């Protein structure tokens, strides 16, 4: 299903708070902290001319977050960045002087970090990022995971020194439990979703993601005309759409937000004109996007900037993982997790609709940008879907 955005606020300027978070100044702050991290090189922007010809588009570019900061997901930018900003602000307050990003590793700052416990709920990737940021600065992290999180993802979080707590139910249940336990213990909630009265830290998480859009714009031969962005709670989609709009102005691309059909909270919220919670049902293979209520801040951005909202079926998400691993002649293979290629899968689904694609201008003149938000963060599942391991897929590229 595809919903054209007809909300009253569509096309209006961003809330000044969101414009400050997602604009050039915010991205500058991200760059300074990103420079402190290992493996901090920009992720590849992959041209897929063979796929573009196959789809009848002018160009297709894919920003591959599969190796971001050694964590294999775009979320490496958000949670860890927010941890470092919170420590920076708290250390500045306690030590009575402004702490610059370059001073975050100083012993007195690390002593402040050691007194802080960060807690969050996760489908896997956000928790790894928070755990990595806490480990880097010497803070403690407690990560809450719901019943659908695979053991492989739990093990990856634990390897970063975090305490992992399992919660019965789905993602929203783990958010509630993390919030309850953290509040009782005086821990710092570091969520990638927001609710009334809790916006600052989720805003920092979103700010971290602006690095993706900035890097893409620096390498693209021309600005994209169309961007399809997968969404869980919506922070990633809002960050990318917001930064592109603020930088490109009237040249901003047509933005489509893609939800799993089984967890279509942003689609439902766009229909209702307000944030709504959708009922939890059968789990989706798009595990990193299985969220049943969107972030308040993210929806505030997307209701203004998203041209359309759509839902994606399970088989389309699986098919695009195989499609990227077995590319068109001349295109490089890409290792995408089951949620990573959902933006591209959404664009391909629209192109199968002979009326919808022309209506939104997705045709021979379109320059499509999509983002592979994760690599094979669950290698066993990737191997079952593709029939080959991630390593053999990439080996073929170098053959």
C-alpha positions in Angstrom: 0.0 0.0 0.0 1.2 3.5 -0.8 -0.2 6.7 0.9 0.5 10.1 -0.6 1.1 12.6 2.2 -1.8 15.0 2.3 -1.4 16.0 6.0 -1.9 19.7 6.7 1.7 20.3 7.8 3.2 18.6 4.7 5.7 21.0 3.1 5.9 23.3 6.0 9.3 24.2 7.6 10.7 22.0 10.2 10.2 22.8 13.8 13.2 25.0 14.8 14.4 22.4 17.3 14.5 19.7 14.5 16.2 22.1 12.0 18.9 22.8 14.5 19.4 19.1 15.2 19.5 17.9 11.6 21.1 20.7 9.8 24.8 21.5 8.9 25.7 22.7 12.4 24.5 19.4 13.9 26.3 17.4 11.3 29.5 19.4 12.1 29.2 18.2 15.8 28.8 14.6 14.6 32.0 14.9 12.5 34.1 16.1 15.4 33.0 13.1 17.6 33.2 10.7 14.7 36.8 11.6 14.2 37.6 10.1 17.7 36.3 6.7 16.7 38.3 3.8 15.1 37.3 2.7 11.6 35.7 6.1 11.1 36.2 6.3 7.3 33.0 7.1 5.3 31.1 4.1 4.2 31.0 3.2 0.5 28.6 4.8 -1.9 28.0 2.1 -4.5 26.8 2.8 -8.0 24.5 0.1 -9.5 24.3 1.0 -13.2 23.2 -2.6 -14.1 20.3 -2.4 -11.7 19.4 1.1 -12.9 19.1 -0.2 -16.5 17.0 -3.1 -15.4 14.6 -0.9 -13.4 14.5 1.9 -16.1 16.0 4.6 -13.9 18.7 7.1 -14.7 20.8 5.9 -11.8 20.8 3.9 -8.6 23.2 4.6 -5.8 23.4 2.6 -2.6 25.1 3.9 0.6 26.4 0.8 2.2 26.4 1.0 6.0 27.3 -2.7 6.4 30.8 -1.9 7.8 30.0 1.3 9.7 32.5 1.7 12.6 33.0 -2.1 12.7 29.5 -2.7 14.0 27.9 -3.6 10.6 24.9 -1.1 10.9 24.1 2.5 10.5 23.1 2.5 14.2 26.7 2.6 15.1 26.4 6.3 14.4 23.5 7.0 16.7 23.6 5.4 20.1 27.4 5.7 20.6 27.3 9.3 19.5 24.5 10.1 22.0 26.4 8.4 24.8 29.5 10.5 24.0 27.4 13.7 23.9 25.7 12.9 27.2 29.1 12.3 28.9 30.5 15.4 27.4 27.6 17.5 28.8 27.7 15.8 32.2 31.4 16.2 32.5 31.2 19.8 31.6 28.6 20.4 34.3 30.5 18.4 37.0 34.0 19.7 36.2 33.0 23.3 35.8 34.5 23.8 32.4 33.5 23.2 28.8 34.7 19.8 27.6 35.5 19.7 23.9 35.0 16.4 22.0 38.8 15.9 21.8 38.9 15.8 25.6 36.5 12.9 26.1 39.2 10.4 26.7 40.9 12.5 29.5 41.1 10.7 32.9 38.8 13.1 34.7 36.1 12.8 32.0 36.4 9.0 32.0 35.9 9.2 35.8 32.6 11.0 35.2 31.6 8.4 32.6 32.4 5.5 35.0 29.6 6.8 37.3 26.9 6.7 34.6 24.9 3.6 33.6 23.2 3.8 30.2 20.1 1.7 29.6 18.2 1.1 26.4 15.9 -1.4 24.6 17.0 -2.8 21.3 16.2 -5.1 18.4 20.0 -5.6 18.2 21.8 -2.8 16.5 21.0 0.2 18.7 22.0 -1.8 21.8 25.4 -2.6 20.2 26.0 1.0 19.5 25.1 2.1 23.0 27.3 -0.7 24.4 30.2 0.3 22.2 30.0 4.0 23.2 29.8 3.1 26.9 32.7 0.8 26.6 34.8 3.4 24.8 34.4 5.9 27.6 34.3 3.5 30.5 30.6 3.8 31.3 28.3 0.9 32.2 25.5 -0.2 29.9 22.4 -2.4 30.5 20.6 -3.5 27.3 17.1 -4.8 27.3 16.1 -7.2 24.5 12.7 -8.6 23.6 11.8 -12.2 22.8 12.4 -11.8 19.1 16.0 -10.8 19.3 18.3 -13.6 18.1 21.0 -15.1 20.2 23.6 -14.0 17.7 22.6 -10.4 18.2 22.5 -10.8 22.0 26.0 -12.3 22.0 27.3 -9.4 19.9 26.0 -6.9 22.5 27.5 -8.9 25.4 30.9 -8.9 23.7 31.0 -5.1 24.1 30.8 -5.4 27.9 27.1 -4.8 28.3 24.7 -6.5 30.7 21.9 -8.0 28.6 18.4 -8.5 30.1 15.7 -10.4 28.3 12.1 -9.2 28.3 9.0 -11.2 27.3 7.0 -9.7 24.5 8.0 -7.4 21.6 10.1 -4.2 21.2 7.6 -1.8 22.8 7.5 -4.1 25.9 11.3 -3.9 26.1 11.2 -0.1 25.9 8.7 0.0 28.8 10.7 -2.4 30.9 14.0 -0.5 30.2 12.4 2.7 31.2 10.9 1.3 34.4 14.1 -0.3 35.6 16.3 2.6 34.6 14.0 5.1 36.4 14.1 2.9 39.6 17.9 2.7 39.5 18.7 6.3 38.5 20.2 5.2 35.2 20.3 7.2 32.0 17.7 6.1 29.4 19.3 6.2 26.0 16.5 5.4 23.6 16.3 5.9 19.9 12.6 6.6 20.1 10.9 9.6 21.8 7.7 10.3 23.7 6.2 13.4 25.4 8.8 14.9 27.7 11.6 12.7 26.3 13.1 14.2 23.2 16.6 15.5 23.7 18.5 12.2 23.7 16.6 10.6 20.8 17.3 13.9 19.0 21.1 13.3 19.5 20.7 9.7 18.2 19.0 11.1 15.1 21.8 13.8 14.8 24.4 11.0 14.6 22.7 9.6 11.5 23.1 12.9 9.6 26.7 11.7 8.8 25.2 9.3 6.3 23.4 11.9 4.3 26.4 14.3 4.4 28.8 11.6 3.1 26.4 10.6 0.4 25.9 14.2 -0.9 29.7 14.7 -1.0 30.1 11.7 -3.4 27.0 11.7 -5.5 27.5 13.1 -9.0 24.1 14.9 -8.7 21.6 15.2 -5.9 19.1 12.3 -5.8 15.6 12.9 -7.1 14.1 10.0 -5.1 15.0 8.5 -1.7 13.3 5.4 -0.2 14.0 5.1 3.5 13.1 2.2 5.7 11.6 2.9 9.1 11.2 1.3 12.5 10.5 4.1 15.0 11.4 6.5 12.2 14.6 8.2 13.6 16.8 7.1 10.7 14.3 8.1 8.0 13.7 11.5 9.7 17.4 12.2 10.0 18.2 11.5 6.4 15.1 13.3 5.1 15.7 16.2 7.4 19.3 16.7 6.5 18.7 16.4 2.7 15.9 18.9 2.9 17.9 21.4 5.0 20.9 21.2 2.7 19.2 20.9 -0.7 16.2 23.2 -0.1 14.0 23.3 -3.2 16.1 20.6 -4.8 15.3 18.1 -2.0 14.3 14.7 -3.2 10.9 12.9 -3.2 11.0 10.9 0.0 9.1 7.7 0.6 9.1 6.0 4.0 8.9 2.2 3.9 7.3 0.2 6.8 7.1 -3.5 7.2 3.4 -4.4 6.5 3.4 -6.3 9.8 4.7 -3.3 11.8 3.4 -0.3 9.8 3.3 2.3 12.6 4.4 5.2 10.6 2.0 4.4 7.8 -0.8 4.2 10.3 0.2 7.4 11.9 0.3 9.2 8.6 -3.2 7.9 8.0 -4.4 9.1 11.3 -2.5 12.4 11.3 -1.0 11.7 14.7 1.3 9.2 16.4 -0.6 5.9 16.9 0.4 2.5 18.1 -0.5 -0.5 15.9 -1.2 -3.9 17.4 1.6 -6.5 17.6 0.9 -9.5 15.5 3.0 -12.0 13.6 6.7 -11.1 13.7 8.3 -9.7 10.6 11.5 -10.9 9.0 12.5 -7.2 9.0 13.5 -7.6 12.6 15.3 -4.3 12.9 12.1 -2.5 11.8 9.7 -4.3 14.0 8.3 -1.4 16.0 4.7 -0.7 16.8 4.7 3.0 17.7 6.8 5.7 16.0 9.1 8.2 17.7 7.3 11.5 18.4 10.2 13.6 17.1 10.6 11.4 14.0 7.0 11.7 13.0 7.1 15.5 13.6 9.8 15.6 10.9 8.3 13.1 8.5 4.8 14.5 8.5 6.4 17.6 7.0 9.0 16.1 4.7 7.9 12.6 3.5 6.1 12.7 0.2 4.7 9.2 0.8 4.4 6.3 3.2 4.2 2.7 2.1 4.1 -0.9 3.4 6.3 -3.7 2.3 5.6 -7.4 2.3 7.8 -10.1 3.7 8.7 -11.7 0.4 9.9 -8.4 -1.0 12.4 -7.9 1.9 13.8 -11.3 1.4 14.0 -11.0 -2.4 16.1 -7.9 -2.2 18.7 -9.5 0.0 19.2 -12.1 -2.7 19.1 -9.5 -5.4 21.9 -7.5 -3.9 24.0 -10.6 -3.3 23.5 -11.8 -6.9 23.7 -8.5 -8.7 23.2 -7.5 -12.3 26.2 -7.9 -14.6 28.8 -5.2 -13.9 27.4 -4.3 -10.5 29.2 -5.3 -7.3 27.5 -7.6 -4.8 26.2 -6.1 -1.6 25.7 -7.9 1.7 22.4 -6.7 3.1 20.7 -7.8 6.3 17.0 -8.7 6.2 16.2 -5.0 7.1 19.1 -3.4 5.2 17.7 -3.5 1.7 14.1 -2.5 2.5 14.4 1.0 1.0 15.5 -0.5 -2.3 12.7 -3.2 -2.0 10.2 -0.4 -1.6 11.3 1.4 -4.7 11.2 -1.9 -6.7 7.7 -2.6 -5.5 6.6 0.9 -6.6 8.1 0.3 -10.0 5.9 -2.7 -10.5 2.9 -0.4 -10.2 2.4 1.1 -13.7 0.3 3.9 -12.3 2.0 4.8 -9.1 5.6 5.0 -10.4 4.8 7.7 -13.0 2.7 9.5 -10.5 5.6 10.1 -8.2 8.1 10.6 -11.0 10.0 7.3 -10.5 11.0 6.8 -14.1 13.8 7.2 -16.7 14.9 10.6 -15.3 15.0 9.5 -11.7 18.2 9.3 -9.7 17.5 6.9 -6.9 19.4 6.9 -3.6 18.8 4.0 -1.1 20.7 3.0 2.0 21.7 -0.5 3.1 21.3 0.1 6.8 22.9 -3.1 7.9 25.1 -5.9 6.7 24.7 -9.5 7.8 24.2 -8.8 11.5 22.8 -12.3 11.8 25.1 -14.3 9.5 23.2 -17.5 10.0 19.9 -16.0 8.8 21.7 -14.3 5.9 23.1 -17.7 4.8 19.7 -19.3 5.0 18.2 -16.5 2.8 20.9 -16.3 0.2 22.3 -19.9 0.3 25.8 -18.6 0.7 27.8 -17.0 3.6 28.5 -13.3 3.6 32.1 -14.0 3.1 31.6 -16.0 -0.1 29.3 -13.3 -1.5 32.1 -10.7 -1.0 34.8 -13.1 -2.2 33.0 -13.3 -5.5 33.4 -9.5 -5.8 37.1 -9.8 -5.5 37.4 -12.9 -7.8 
